[in-house]
């Protein structure tokens, strides 16, 4: 694992603290481009110095896969496939409090009262008020520099974003291909017929909303005890298994089944980049490069380096 930051306590394997300077970022981003975009430059330096010999193998496999696909289709070499898995850390940088934070939105409520199907059945007005407050904060929040950087990566990669967040900030930043793994708090959904309506805060202040089929509609978020929608599960797994690079941003690696996706990608030979403020279970097991710091700082610098080298 390469650590692009000051050395982190607890980092093992091939970790090297090299500082996310312009030179280090250029070396890192440049070699990624060479490896997965079909550049003619050799990968020896990346394999030898950056990730203890493993990076060249992963990126070389990605390059061969892309070139083979291009030959078979008769088309120019396609953009490399980049899957981005984002967690609550990205939302926190936009000022949205998170579930696990000491000052989180949930601290004045028992989780079972506001974030479970049973709580919704007992007191839908309470749950609706709770999520209305979350939506007010969500709509006041703006995409941060990390969100904007991910949108800019679509110029260089075929990007698929799988987000565990429900705040719409990736869409607001301009990203186009988004899988909302845990739903979207800006919408209501009918548990019976799956009809969706955008939430109108002015309309649903008092009584809970009903679907045209007569069923009480709920916030379109995955509550504790609910299963991830099958379409999100299938599409996310497919993208993870076929991507060339997976970028994991602002997630604790503790929430399943989303935490399984980087493992799937690694098993199929993807290059794993982790951008986080602290080490996770991924860091010393499957991560090839670790960008230590806030996403709003590390991702824009990486994008700017790729722009200069493209």
Secondary structure, DSSP 8 states (H G I E B T S, - for coil): -EEESS--TT--TT--B----HHHHHHHHHHHHHHHTT-SS-SHHIIIIISTTHHHHHHHHHHHHHHHHHHHHTS----EEEEEEE-HHHHHTTT---TTSTT-TTTTS-HHHHSBHHHHHH-HHHHHHHHHHHHHHHHH----HHHHHHHHGGGTEEEEEEE---S-HHHHHT---EEETTEEEEEEEETTT--EEE--TTTSSSS--B-TTS-BEEEEE--BT----HHHHHHHHHHHHH-SEEEEES--S-STTGGGHHHHHHHTT-EEEEEESS--TTTTTT-SEEEES-HHHHHHHHHHHHHHH-
